[in-house]
Amino acid sequence: MNFKKSAFAAITSVSLLTFSLAGPIFAADSSFKDIDSVTGKNKIISLKDQGLIKGISDTQFLPGAKVTTAQGIQFISGGLQLSLAAIDFNKAPLASSTFTKVKDNAWYAEAFINAHYNGIEIPADIDPAKPMTKELFTNLLIQGIEKVGNLPMINIVPADISDADALNPSFQGSIQRSLKYKINTLDANGKFHPKSEITRAEAAVMLYNALDYLKSKTDIVPQS
């Protein structure tokens, strides 16, 4: 499966994001009005101004709102600009053919399809309406950037996570890599809080960090 086209789109977006941090893009009329005291404010605005995330309106982001699984997949699929452009099908795939709880006419159906066919392993019985945990979002996001960027496997010294016993064992590797990639950090007590339900602000910051890492490790030249 060829990920070059979606990978280049993601890298191009990050280049623009990095440039925007130093420019006048943060003028008052371009900002969400409800994130002034939010950690990672500039990252959220950068993602918005590049069209990679949306608020509930042009001026409201609802940073503290919990992210549903549907919204989490949309964050990842939209943020990495996943598409089916580089994949050949005899007929357009349907979400219901892969996911038991995703209706084909749901607003998030395309995001699920794009993520699945770009190599992100989403459980077939996942419930789009359930809140998304930090460990699940991390696992899917890490899969996404590693597939998009065709990143090599790396050997790391595992971080000492104080609440490691709370981690889903199948997510441990991706969580450790997220710490190595600086997409996530542990709190002052060395905890990851894997079962916490992530907020929109947390998801956006993780997405920005993931794109930033992808840009730093990938050298993709567009095909003429």
Buried (B, 14 or more C-beta within 10 A) or exposed (E): EEBBBBBBBBBBBBEBBBEBEEEEBBEEEBBBEBBEEBEBBBBBBBBBBBEBBEBEEEEEBBBEEBBBBBBBBBBBBBBBBBBBEBBEEEEEBEBBEBBEBBEEEBEBBBBBBBBBBBBBEBEEEBBBEBBBBBBBBBBBBBBBBBBBBEBEEEEEEEBEBBBBEBBBEEBBBBBBBBBBBEBBEBEEEEBBBBEBBBBBBBBBBBBBBBBBBBBEBBEBEEEE
